[in-house]
Amino acid sequence: MPYIWVAHAHNPANRKAVTVWNSALVSYAWSADSSRLVFQRRDGNGHYALGVFSVDQKGEPTWYQGGANAALRRYMLADDGSLFALEVDGAGALVRNFSSGEGGGQDVLTIPGADQALMTPDGALVAYHRAGQWYVGHRGDYRKVADMQDAHVVSADNQAVYAVKAAGG
């Protein structure tokens, strides 16, 4: 049973449990300002849900239902409070935005056939891999990245893909 504890840095002994709930939690992440947590859970069929919890309030998180059997790769809370999820499965890459009142989310961008993808902390897809080639860019304007064979991609922005590649020979 997962617990969320809140403690002040100056007096960590003065802490309190602010919520507890039964759930099959898989992972969690903090918002940039540490005021909220987002959790991922999976049901018995592999469907995911993301729960957003404000640490200054008692109560249950708000849950948003993700794609059916989707391979959730990353999720984040943007500075404006938007919740974004990056799904990559056999059909391609999909960025989904969850906002208040939209339990199932809204598809923001789909890249058919992509088998890997990266997004920024504000939820923008900036790089994807399809048919052995990496592409970088933003808002639907993507271009091939030269010589990414055998490279391990670490991160990306809308200008470049950052990767580690072993020296040959």
LOBA-461106 format. One record per residue: residue number from 1; residue in three letters; x, z, y of N, C-alpha, C, CB in turn. Coordinates in pm, whole numbers. Atoms other than C-alpha are relative to their C-alpha. Glycine has a CB too. Layout:
<sites>
<NUM "ala" <X Z Y> <X Z Y> <X Z Y> <X Z Y>>
...
</sites>
This chain:
<sites>
<1 "met" <85 0 -117> <0 0 0> <90 0 124> <-96 122 -1>>
<2 "pro" <-89 7 -116> <177 -112 321> <-49 87 116> <12 -145 47>>
<3 "tyr" <29 -82 -117> <194 120 620> <72 -59 120> <43 147 -23>>
<4 "ile" <-68 32 -125> <276 43 981> <18 131 73> <-80 -105 87>>
<5 "trp" <-33 -122 -72> <453 327 1160> <46 -37 140> <110 82 -74>>
<6 "val" <-46 17 -139> <503 351 1536> <74 126 38> <-121 -29 98>>
<7 "ala" <-81 -113 -46> <782 571 1669> <72 -42 128> <103 45 -110>>
<8 "his" <-72 27 -123> <941 596 2012> <150 11 -27> <-44 97 113>>
<9 "ala" <-145 3 22> <1313 518 2025> <67 131 42> <63 -115 77>>
<10 "his" <-60 -124 -48> <1387 839 2216> <-38 121 -83> <-39 23 143>>
<11 "asn" <45 -111 83> <1199 1059 1970> <-56 -55 -131> <-106 87 74>>
<12 "pro" <49 63 123> <1180 889 1627> <-73 94 -94> <114 -62 -71>>
<13 "ala" <72 -95 86> <1058 1209 1459> <-147 6 36> <62 139 10>>
<14 "asn" <139 1 -45> <739 1180 1662> <-58 -138 -30> <-11 34 152>>
<15 "arg" <52 130 41> <587 893 1467> <-139 18 -58> <95 -67 -103>>
<16 "lys" <132 -5 60> <244 805 1342> <-27 -130 -73> <-108 28 106>>
<17 "ala" <46 118 72> <95 568 1089> <-122 -52 74> <-32 31 -152>>
<18 "val" <110 53 -78> <-135 338 1279> <-99 -80 -84> <52 -87 110>>
<19 "thr" <94 70 87> <-288 145 991> <53 -3 -142> <-26 -143 51>>
<20 "val" <-33 23 140> <-291 96 620> <-111 -86 -59> <17 136 -79>>
<21 "trp" <101 81 67> <-470 -162 410> <55 -50 -132> <-44 -118 89>>
<22 "asn" <-38 53 130> <-467 -292 58> <10 -151 11> <-102 41 -110>>
<23 "ser" <-17 144 -8> <-329 -643 34> <128 -38 -72> <4 -47 145>>
<24 "ala" <-121 53 62> <-74 -855 -145> <85 -65 109> <-35 -103 -113>>
<25 "leu" <-82 52 -109> <163 -890 151> <127 -64 -54> <36 112 99>>
<26 "val" <-117 75 43> <441 -1143 111> <114 19 100> <-34 -148 -16>>
<27 "ser" <-104 -11 -102> <628 -1125 442> <-65 35 134> <81 -131 11>>
<28 "tyr" <49 -32 -133> <598 -1029 808> <104 -41 103> <-34 151 12>>
<29 "ala" <-89 29 -112> <747 -1108 1149> <-56 66 125> <16 -155 20>>
<30 "trp" <38 -60 -128> <742 -941 1491> <-18 -109 104> <106 102 47>>
<31 "ser" <8 88 -117> <629 -1112 1809> <124 25 85> <-131 26 83>>
<32 "ala" <-121 -11 -83> <903 -1166 2070> <3 130 80> <9 -118 94>>
<33 "asp" <4 -122 -81> <786 -865 2275> <-24 126 -84> <-107 -11 106>>
<34 "ser" <19 -110 96> <741 -641 1964> <-134 72 14> <111 101 16>>
<35 "ser" <130 -64 -15> <380 -567 2054> <-95 -34 -115> <-63 -41 132>>
<36 "arg" <86 43 109> <233 -747 1753> <83 -34 -123> <-84 -122 43>>
<37 "leu" <-58 42 128> <309 -812 1388> <-89 -108 -58> <14 120 -99>>
<38 "val" <77 98 75> <204 -1112 1186> <45 12 -146> <21 -148 56>>
<39 "phe" <-25 -17 143> <175 -1076 809> <-49 -123 -75> <-69 126 -54>>
<40 "gln" <47 104 91> <145 -1332 531> <-44 68 -129> <110 -108 -26>>
<41 "arg" <42 -44 132> <-55 -1262 219> <-48 -121 -78> <-112 109 9>>
<42 "arg" <46 107 89> <-150 -1479 -81> <-109 54 -90> <118 -57 -84>>
<43 "asp" <101 -40 98> <-457 -1470 -298> <45 -47 -138> <-140 -58 37>>
<44 "gly" <-35 35 137> <-458 -1529 -673> <17 -149 -24> <-102 52 -92>>
<45 "asn" <-10 145 14> <-484 -1907 -622> <113 -59 84> <-130 -64 38>>
<46 "gly" <-111 49 -81> <-182 -1932 -390> <-36 -34 143> <58 -118 -64>>
<47 "his" <40 25 -138> <-384 -1975 -69> <59 110 87> <-155 -7 14>>
<48 "tyr" <-56 -103 -88> <-224 -1797 225> <-95 34 114> <133 -46 55>>
<49 "ala" <69 -44 -121> <-367 -1600 513> <104 68 88> <-120 97 -32>>
<50 "leu" <-89 -67 -96> <-190 -1478 827> <-82 102 77> <67 -103 96>>
<51 "gly" <68 -107 -72> <-288 -1148 983> <80 42 121> <-24 120 -91>>
<52 "val" <-66 -43 -124> <-208 -1054 1343> <-49 141 31> <-30 -98 119>>
<53 "phe" <30 -139 -24> <-192 -684 1421> <69 47 128> <43 87 -120>>
<54 "ser" <-56 -56 -122> <-140 -523 1761> <39 145 -29> <-102 -8 119>>
<55 "val" <-47 -133 40> <74 -209 1712> <-48 112 91> <150 0 -4>>
<56 "asp" <49 -106 -87> <-82 -22 2004> <-147 36 -26> <17 -40 144>>
<57 "gln" <139 -28 32> <-427 -17 1843> <-14 40 -146> <-88 -122 30>>
<58 "lys" <35 -27 139> <-574 136 1531> <-93 -110 -47> <-66 141 -17>>
<59 "gly" <95 97 54> <-763 -91 1302> <66 -102 -87> <-72 -69 112>>
<60 "glu" <-43 106 90> <-733 -392 1084> <54 -120 79> <-116 -43 -90>>
<61 "pro" <-45 123 -66> <-546 -711 1167> <-109 -106 -1> <127 -54 -69>>
<62 "thr" <85 118 1> <-726 -1032 1251> <64 -100 -96> <-17 -62 144>>
<63 "trp" <-55 89 102> <-682 -1266 953> <-42 -143 25> <-44 44 -141>>
<64 "tyr" <24 143 -14> <-655 -1644 972> <33 -66 -134> <85 -62 117>>
<65 "gln" <-19 65 129> <-696 -1857 659> <83 -126 14> <-135 -33 -63>>
<66 "gly" <-86 118 -2> <-424 -2114 591> <-49 -105 -96> <142 38 -35>>
<67 "gly" <33 112 86> <-422 -2431 386> <-10 39 -146> <102 -108 16>>
<68 "ala" <17 -23 143> <-522 -2448 23> <129 -34 -73> <-117 -84 -55>>
<69 "asn" <-123 17 78> <-214 -2400 -194> <114 -62 80> <-28 -86 -120>>
<70 "ala" <-104 58 -86> <2 -2505 101> <129 77 -13> <-45 -3 146>>
<71 "ala" <-131 -62 1> <372 -2434 99> <33 43 143> <110 -98 -56>>
<72 "leu" <-25 -53 -133> <395 -2216 409> <149 25 14> <-81 130 26>>
<73 "arg" <-144 -13 -19> <752 -2243 538> <36 95 112> <60 -135 27>>
<74 "arg" <-32 -84 -114> <739 -2061 870> <-127 28 77> <106 -67 90>>
<75 "tyr" <109 -33 -90> <499 -1885 1101> <55 82 114> <-113 76 -74>>
<76 "met" <-49 -73 -116> <538 -1737 1446> <-110 19 102> <118 -72 63>>
<77 "leu" <87 -26 -114> <357 -1586 1740> <73 -46 125> <-40 151 9>>
<78 "ala" <-61 49 -124> <434 -1777 2060> <-22 101 111> <-59 -138 39>>
<79 "asp" <11 -91 -114> <477 -1598 2393> <-141 8 57> <96 -41 108>>
<80 "asp" <137 0 -55> <125 -1701 2497> <-103 58 -98> <-40 -141 38>>
<81 "gly" <90 -61 97> <-23 -1532 2187> <-49 -95 -107> <-116 58 69>>
<82 "ser" <41 96 102> <-77 -1851 1985> <75 26 -130> <25 -144 49>>
<83 "leu" <-59 -14 132> <-11 -1831 1613> <17 -138 -59> <-88 91 -92>>
<84 "phe" <-29 130 59> <158 -2133 1455> <51 17 -142> <103 -76 86>>
<85 "ala" <-49 1 138> <224 -2213 1090> <52 -139 -32> <-112 42 -99>>
<86 "leu" <-57 126 47> <443 -2483 938> <-18 -5 -151> <152 -14 40>>
<87 "glu" <22 22 142> <328 -2608 598> <74 -126 -42> <-152 -10 -33>>
<88 "val" <-64 118 55> <534 -2847 388> <-34 -3 -149> <157 1 24>>
<89 "asp" <35 14 141> <398 -2972 56> <21 -145 -41> <-147 45 -27>>
<90 "gly" <-21 135 51> <390 -3293 -150> <-55 -109 90> <-61 -12 -134>>
<91 "ala" <60 100 -89> <179 -3469 115> <79 -19 128> <-141 38 33>>
<92 "gly" <-76 10 -124> <414 -3397 406> <8 133 72> <-61 -105 91>>
<93 "ala" <-13 -120 -83> <465 -3151 691> <-120 6 95> <134 -1 80>>
<94 "leu" <115 -21 -86> <183 -3001 895> <25 123 86> <-130 16 -84>>
<95 "val" <-2 -115 -90> <191 -2777 1202> <-146 34 29> <82 -30 133>>
<96 "arg" <136 -47 -21> <-126 -2570 1231> <2 110 106> <-64 53 -133>>
<97 "asn" <13 -101 -104> <-232 -2364 1535> <-126 81 -26> <-5 -66 142>>
<98 "phe" <114 -91 19> <-455 -2060 1489> <-24 68 134> <26 105 -116>>
<99 "ser" <33 -69 -123> <-630 -1936 1800> <-127 81 -23> <-17 -99 119>>
<100 "ser" <116 -87 15> <-906 -1682 1854> <-124 -81 -33> <-22 83 126>>
<101 "gly" <123 66 38> <-1225 -1783 1683> <16 -117 -94> <-69 -45 120>>
<102 "glu" <-24 112 92> <-1062 -2051 1466> <64 54 -126> <89 -108 66>>
<103 "gly" <-51 -59 121> <-1027 -1887 1128> <84 -93 -85> <-112 51 -81>>
<104 "gly" <-74 95 82> <-903 -2204 957> <111 -72 72> <-92 -99 -55>>
<105 "gly" <-106 65 -76> <-674 -2324 1233> <-31 -144 33> <129 8 -76>>
<106 "gln" <14 138 -44> <-638 -2661 1397> <132 -71 -29> <-37 -10 152>>
<107 "asp" <-119 78 27> <-393 -2926 1275> <53 -58 130> <-28 -111 -103>>
<108 "val" <-61 45 -124> <-152 -3001 1559> <77 -130 -22> <93 107 57>>
<109 "leu" <-82 117 27> <83 -3254 1399> <22 -11 -150> <136 8 75>>
<110 "thr" <-25 25 140> <119 -3411 1055> <105 -109 -13> <-131 -41 -74>>
<111 "ile" <-102 100 30> <424 -3598 925> <-13 -33 -149> <146 51 36>>
<112 "pro" <17 35 141> <325 -3774 599> <135 -24 -67> <-89 -124 -14>>
<113 "gly" <-120 24 79> <594 -3774 330> <118 88 31> <40 -139 16>>
<114 "ala" <-113 -88 -33> <818 -3514 497> <13 108 -108> <-18 65 141>>
<115 "asp" <-21 -104 101> <975 -3276 244> <69 124 56> <81 -56 -115>>
<116 "gln" <-55 -115 -72> <1143 -3042 497> <-35 -17 148> <157 12 -20>>
<117 "ala" <31 8 -143> <1069 -2955 860> <44 128 67> <-151 -26 23>>
<118 "leu" <-39 -115 -81> <1177 -2720 1140> <-83 2 127> <152 -4 34>>
<119 "met" <74 -9 -125> <990 -2586 1439> <60 108 89> <-147 30 -27>>
<120 "thr" <-52 -93 -100> <1074 -2397 1758> <-86 126 4> <4 -68 140>>
<121 "pro" <80 -122 -11> <956 -2043 1841> <-133 -18 73> <79 104 70>>
<122 "asp" <129 22 -65> <677 -2192 2053> <-91 -92 -81> <21 -58 139>>
<123 "gly" <87 74 90> <537 -2388 1757> <13 -150 3> <-136 34 27>>
<124 "ala" <-19 145 -6> <673 -2738 1826> <85 -47 -117> <65 -42 134>>
<125 "leu" <-80 59 107> <792 -2946 1530> <111 -81 65> <-88 -90 -95>>
<126 "val" <-112 67 -65> <1141 -3060 1629> <86 -82 -96> <86 101 69>>
<127 "ala" <-79 78 95> <1290 -3199 1308> <-73 -4 -133> <143 59 -16>>
<128 "tyr" <55 10 134> <1179 -3324 971> <89 -92 -84> <-146 -52 3>>
<129 "his" <-77 78 96> <1332 -3480 660> <-99 -81 -84> <90 92 -91>>
<130 "arg" <86 88 79> <1172 -3780 490> <84 -112 -58> <-117 -56 85>>
<131 "ala" <-69 110 69> <1310 -4027 234> <150 5 23> <-55 -134 47>>
<132 "gly" <-145 -14 -10> <1665 -3888 257> <57 -4 140> <64 -105 -79>>
<133 "gln" <-46 13 -138> <1684 -3903 637> <-62 109 87> <-36 -139 57>>
<134 "trp" <50 -97 -98> <1653 -3638 913> <-40 -71 128> <106 109 29>>
<135 "tyr" <49 49 -127> <1458 -3708 1231> <-11 118 95> <-138 -73 -16>>
<136 "val" <7 -106 -100> <1470 -3505 1554> <-74 -52 123> <143 51 39>>
<137 "gly" <73 38 -121> <1256 -3506 1868> <-111 99 26> <-57 -142 -12>>
<138 "his" <115 -85 -27> <926 -3367 1989> <-120 -85 41> <32 104 109>>
<139 "arg" <126 63 -41> <561 -3457 2054> <-18 -142 -53> <-9 -1 150>>
<140 "gly" <20 130 62> <558 -3750 1815> <108 -102 27> <-127 -54 44>>
<141 "asp" <-110 93 -32> <874 -3914 1958> <126 48 -74> <25 -8 156>>
<142 "tyr" <-111 -43 84> <1130 -3872 1677> <95 -116 -26> <-51 58 -134>>
<143 "arg" <-101 103 28> <1453 -4059 1609> <90 48 -114> <85 -32 127>>
<144 "lys" <-88 -33 112> <1689 -4074 1311> <125 70 50> <38 -127 -77>>
<145 "val" <-126 -67 -28> <1991 -3847 1305> <105 -63 -90> <-10 156 -23>>
<146 "ala" <-104 70 75> <2313 -4018 1196> <70 92 -100> <103 -59 96>>
<147 "asp" <-85 -59 102> <2504 -3921 880> <-31 147 -31> <142 -11 43>>
<148 "met" <37 -135 42> <2319 -3616 752> <4 15 -152> <-140 35 53>>
<149 "gln" <-10 -8 145> <2395 -3690 386> <75 126 -41> <69 -125 -56>>
<150 "asp" <-62 -120 57> <2483 -3374 187> <18 112 101> <133 -36 -59>>
<151 "ala" <-9 -106 -100> <2434 -3154 493> <-108 105 -26> <-13 -58 144>>
<152 "his" <96 -110 8> <2261 -2816 491> <-46 30 142> <63 128 -69>>
<153 "val" <54 -17 -135> <2037 -2803 798> <-28 148 25> <-129 -84 21>>
<154 "val" <15 -139 -37> <2042 -2466 975> <-113 17 101> <131 55 57>>
<155 "ser" <103 -6 -102> <1825 -2522 1284> <-4 -131 76> <23 119 96>>
<156 "ala" <12 122 -80> <1717 -2783 1536> <-70 33 130> <-77 -111 -77>>
<157 "asp" <81 0 -121> <1589 -2835 1886> <-42 -144 21> <79 59 125>>
<158 "asn" <51 137 -14> <1435 -3150 2033> <110 -102 32> <-104 -4 108>>
<159 "gln" <-112 91 -27> <1781 -3299 2097> <93 -19 -118> <78 50 116>>
<160 "ala" <-100 7 107> <1984 -3225 1784> <-42 83 -122> <135 48 53>>
<161 "val" <12 -78 123> <1987 -3101 1426> <134 67 -22> <-42 -90 -123>>
<162 "tyr" <-123 -75 22> <2243 -2829 1356> <15 23 -150> <0 135 78>>
<163 "ala" <-16 -4 145> <2385 -2848 1005> <142 36 -36> <-39 -134 -62>>
<164 "val" <-131 -28 57> <2673 -2742 788> <24 -106 -107> <9 146 -60>>
<165 "lys" <-32 105 95> <2846 -3013 590> <140 26 -52> <-11 -142 64>>
<166 "ala" <-131 -24 60> <3135 -2962 347> <91 -120 26> <-14 26 -153>>
<167 "ala" <-99 107 -22> <3451 -3159 422> <28 -69 -134> <133 57 62>>
<168 "gly" <-26 77 122> <3515 -3435 168> <144 12 -46> <-35 -146 21>>
<169 "gly" <-132 7 59> <3813 -3437 -70> <78 122 14> <75 -107 55>>
</sites>
